């Protein structure tokens, strides 16, 4: 009995993670079609050498962190 319960829970978890990945992928595709400069903000670090390129989206990461923090705060406030 216990084994089938674990497998069913694992199946639900994988299905949930798959849905989350699909939604995130769709959001990235839609964001790519807009003219938002995510990834090209002032403060994003780009170093181009002879044979290498280093890219660190610092400003984009900070902006996304702030937006997601506010969004999760609002969702948390509505849940209580």
C-alpha angles and dihedrals in degrees: 000000000000094000094057090049091054092048091049091050091048090050092052091048092051091047091050092048090048091053091049091050092048092051091047091049092050090049091052092049091050092046089051090058093053124080094243110135094224107155092021101066123133104267096040107124118230123172119181116192129175096277103006142056124202118196126182116172096209099157092042091051092051092047093049091047092054093046093048092045092053091045093050091045091054092046090049092051092052092049093060 
